[in-house]
């Protein structure tokens, strides 16, 4: 399936026709000889004027609505909601999908998106009892509250998410009445597994906000009952004890006294032809719904606690981090896969990269391993490397093919996506120290690299499914569905290949496969030479592609240019890498730190959406933030502080976004569930994972070294934060904690671990424009000349020799500024 085929479909419906390098100066390297701090005498102290301390900069925040009523009296923890919440569907509030937040409930079996349709509680793109959408999603369903004369309309609506969970709360003020919902997919339950496999639950509270009784109230549920091929969705009303049926099921509520409320409890049940709805209903009949809600909360809180825990003075930063953990994990299936649940479903080769990279960085190693193991099983069952796979594995599992005897890769696996396989396995080994996964999957990994389609010049094609293609076409004035795979060779495919081949070479050497290691080195060298010869320009950037049919060259494109550093084709200390970043900032850098090119004239007002400043993919901010952080570029802080504008009000990113207002580039909302789905897609685990891993990297710089025997930390305190703490970071067999505190011109970094095995850490401290006067390590003056300052772009990074940290030997570094 073409990932952006809806562009062509939509145009058809509308009848639209569109028709040798110069080297920069080496970064400054200075030795630092720390001097003891000289304390001023009493007279000098009196003469000193205490400089005004800069105030802590917090991301902009809006006060959430107060949550009150019987539901929140019974479950007061429901009021512990994320600072990322979304208004919608009321007077003066957003009502177009592209300007609204995106949320989901799910448990690996049953799933639904919500938050970007009116009314705000609308359940969208629902699927179950598996995440595979075969034949489409169930149609949107919502609730309508009426009396004999009117349908109540929303005046103010809000959607909130309970912290550390995908439990969702909506509050909709309708003037005379308010309607509140709590929606969740049960997990970690002690009762029947049928409920976890087939059910989404919702509590509804309706309150009379007037001083007199309201009569003849009815609550209806349009399209709640739906059938899709062999699957069906049913509505079971648990409270009150009534049975509903028909195309639009309805509950008669009758009279509601002044100031009183009534509660309705619903179960959306999804079954298929082989399963009995009556069994699920029987399990629901004996279920304690309140207990299911609490157990789901406890399950998610425990799951989120498995990841490293971040504490900063900014609740928006803390909530964005844990929110993206929820976004990625809620799209993880019961059998260990992950699926982009807006529009696509399926298990995509490239779409697992963001979650793998994010989860490895924050210690969710089992979840990352599960994705790589699922991929191997799915590829083995299909007998080939494919662009995507079904989320359902055959039983019994077939034996894998003889990967060495398969023909070369073609079509959408001819290049690009297969390179991610060896990269992900290498990242997994470097973080965990575990090579068994690479060993078990080795033959497939070798095929994924050496099977790619490299031409006689050492160039690689496009896969034809890169997400950035249509956005790039809008930039260069080409047709949206321009066939890059037919006309062009790709710098992106080339950089990915080199990084993948070099990564797999290391795995080969560890496994004693020296012949393979040499073959991989030769291939990597050929493609690297071709990449530099054909794509690198003396002006200091890479061409995005070369068209075999015409000589025209195009400006550098961010999603391609960022790959050099992001995948390891370049190393940050390389002169060429620094020149490349400098050039990209000059050519395409924006005041907020983003790298962005404007749309071509033919697309500036495409679909009336005002695309003059262009469209970018949800990966771009993450790619750019990662690049800027790696080379200590001052605009990294600007981009970090642009994140509250870049993400949606719920803290998520879309497949495509409009740069002018960072809204989702969404021109098709599929209410029916049967058409081509949201275009472009929302609530993305791939793009979200890339963005959040980049934020983690900006704050910590945590990464294994190339040899895997030590790791790098580059922790920073942005926005004049007085402190930051990370607990439960993981490297190989150990966990460790990292804290930073700045007070009275003294920066203190502490590193501790419960491990008795020493950890080797290469600590680097960004100082920005400040200068170090004194440096102490474990209260000893640090004076040796190996401590250097790295200033590639004028901001200083102190680089320490490798330090040893263990349970009995924590590390404390104190830096006093001049």
ABEGO torsion letter per residue (X at the ends): XBAAAAAAAAAAAAGBBAXXBBBBBBBBBBBBBBBBBBBBBAAAAAABBBBBBBBBBBBBBBBBBBBBEAAAAABAAAABBBABBBBEGBBGBBABAAABBBBBBBAGABBBBBGABOBAABBBGBBOABABABGEBBBBBBBBBBBAABBBBBABBBBBBBBGBABBBBBBBAGABBBBBBBBBBBGBABBAAAAAABBBBBBBBBBABABBBBGBBBBBBGABBBBEABBBBBBBAOBBBBBBEABBBBBAEBBBBGBBBBBBBBBBBBBAABBAAAAAAAAAABBAAAAAAAAAAAAAAAAAABBBBBBABAAAAAAAAAAAAAAAAABBAAGBBBBABGAEEBBAAAAAAAAAAAAAAGBAAAAAAAAAAAAAAAAAAGBBBABBBABBBOBBBBBBBAAABBBBBEAAABGAAAAAAAAAAAAAAAAGBAAAAAAAAAAAAAAAAABBBBAAGBBBBAGABAAAAAAAAAAGBBAABBAAAABBBAAAAAAAAAAAAAAAAAAAAAGBAAAAAAAAAAAAAAAAAAAAAABBAAGBBBABBBAABABBBBBBAAAAAAAAAAGABBAABAAAAAAAAAAAAAABBAAGBBBBBBBAAAAABGGAGAAAEBBBAAAAAAAAAAAAAAGBAAAAAAAAAAAAABBAAGBBBABBBAAAGBBBBABBBAAGABAEBOBBBGBAAAAAAAAAAAAAAAAGBBBBAAGABBBBBBBBBGGBABBBBBGBBBEABBBBBBBBBBGGBBBBBBBBABABBBBBBBBBBAEABBBABBBBGGBBBABAABBBBBAAGBBBBBBBBBBBBAABBBBBBBBBX
